[in-house]
Amino acid sequence: KMSTSCMCTTATLITSDGKAGPFGMAGHALIPEINKTIAPGEEAYIEVTFDPAAHGPSGTGKIRRVVYVEQGGSDKPLELVFEANVIK
């Protein structure tokens, strides 16, 4: 599974087989399982979209968002973090 820390952020998995997603914040949207195996040496990308307008005019300042990637066989998800300073 893949999810994000805020509704203003979505993530899409891109592999040689195509795209899966976009996935959003858990609890605010259905987060389906991604049944894909990424072989050693194979490349995959996670495309992240952040909408700074999602929080309205008061949504300015420093933000920190996380994309969580659950991996089969691991209890701890991979966390991809990005930060920004929203000025308008």
Contacts in CASP RR format, 6 or more apart in sequence:
PFRMAT RR
TARGET T0000
AUTHOR 0000-0000-0000
METHOD contacts of the structure
MODEL  1
KMSTSCMCTTATLITSDGKAGPFGMAGHALIPEINKTIAPGEEAYIEVTF
DPAAHGPSGTGKIRRVVYVEQGGSDKPLELVFEANVIK
1 23 0 8 1.000
1 31 0 8 1.000
1 32 0 8 1.000
1 33 0 8 1.000
1 34 0 8 1.000
1 68 0 8 1.000
1 69 0 8 1.000
1 70 0 8 1.000
2 11 0 8 1.000
2 13 0 8 1.000
2 21 0 8 1.000
2 23 0 8 1.000
2 31 0 8 1.000
2 34 0 8 1.000
2 46 0 8 1.000
2 67 0 8 1.000
2 68 0 8 1.000
2 69 0 8 1.000
2 70 0 8 1.000
3 11 0 8 1.000
3 23 0 8 1.000
3 24 0 8 1.000
3 25 0 8 1.000
3 26 0 8 1.000
3 31 0 8 1.000
3 67 0 8 1.000
3 68 0 8 1.000
4 10 0 8 1.000
4 11 0 8 1.000
4 23 0 8 1.000
4 24 0 8 1.000
4 25 0 8 1.000
4 48 0 8 1.000
4 65 0 8 1.000
4 66 0 8 1.000
4 67 0 8 1.000
4 68 0 8 1.000
5 25 0 8 1.000
5 65 0 8 1.000
5 66 0 8 1.000
5 67 0 8 1.000
5 68 0 8 1.000
6 25 0 8 1.000
6 54 0 8 1.000
6 65 0 8 1.000
7 24 0 8 1.000
7 25 0 8 1.000
7 28 0 8 1.000
7 54 0 8 1.000
8 50 0 8 1.000
8 51 0 8 1.000
8 52 0 8 1.000
8 54 0 8 1.000
8 55 0 8 1.000
8 65 0 8 1.000
9 24 0 8 1.000
9 25 0 8 1.000
9 48 0 8 1.000
9 49 0 8 1.000
9 50 0 8 1.000
9 51 0 8 1.000
9 65 0 8 1.000
9 67 0 8 1.000
10 21 0 8 1.000
10 22 0 8 1.000
10 23 0 8 1.000
10 24 0 8 1.000
10 48 0 8 1.000
10 49 0 8 1.000
11 21 0 8 1.000
11 22 0 8 1.000
11 23 0 8 1.000
11 24 0 8 1.000
11 46 0 8 1.000
11 47 0 8 1.000
11 48 0 8 1.000
11 49 0 8 1.000
11 67 0 8 1.000
12 19 0 8 1.000
12 20 0 8 1.000
12 21 0 8 1.000
12 22 0 8 1.000
12 23 0 8 1.000
12 46 0 8 1.000
12 47 0 8 1.000
12 48 0 8 1.000
12 49 0 8 1.000
13 19 0 8 1.000
13 20 0 8 1.000
13 21 0 8 1.000
13 23 0 8 1.000
13 34 0 8 1.000
13 36 0 8 1.000
13 44 0 8 1.000
13 45 0 8 1.000
13 46 0 8 1.000
14 44 0 8 1.000
14 45 0 8 1.000
14 46 0 8 1.000
14 47 0 8 1.000
15 36 0 8 1.000
15 38 0 8 1.000
15 42 0 8 1.000
15 43 0 8 1.000
15 44 0 8 1.000
15 45 0 8 1.000
16 42 0 8 1.000
16 43 0 8 1.000
17 36 0 8 1.000
20 34 0 8 1.000
20 36 0 8 1.000
21 34 0 8 1.000
22 49 0 8 1.000
23 29 0 8 1.000
23 31 0 8 1.000
23 32 0 8 1.000
24 31 0 8 1.000
26 68 0 8 1.000
36 44 0 8 1.000
38 44 0 8 1.000
46 67 0 8 1.000
46 69 0 8 1.000
46 80 0 8 1.000
48 67 0 8 1.000
48 80 0 8 1.000
48 82 0 8 1.000
50 65 0 8 1.000
50 82 0 8 1.000
50 84 0 8 1.000
52 59 0 8 1.000
52 84 0 8 1.000
52 86 0 8 1.000
59 86 0 8 1.000
60 86 0 8 1.000
60 87 0 8 1.000
60 88 0 8 1.000
61 85 0 8 1.000
61 86 0 8 1.000
61 87 0 8 1.000
62 83 0 8 1.000
62 84 0 8 1.000
62 85 0 8 1.000
62 86 0 8 1.000
63 83 0 8 1.000
63 84 0 8 1.000
63 85 0 8 1.000
63 86 0 8 1.000
64 81 0 8 1.000
64 82 0 8 1.000
64 83 0 8 1.000
65 81 0 8 1.000
65 82 0 8 1.000
65 83 0 8 1.000
66 79 0 8 1.000
66 80 0 8 1.000
66 81 0 8 1.000
67 79 0 8 1.000
67 80 0 8 1.000
67 81 0 8 1.000
68 77 0 8 1.000
68 78 0 8 1.000
68 79 0 8 1.000
69 77 0 8 1.000
69 78 0 8 1.000
69 79 0 8 1.000
69 80 0 8 1.000
70 77 0 8 1.000
70 78 0 8 1.000
71 77 0 8 1.000
71 78 0 8 1.000
END
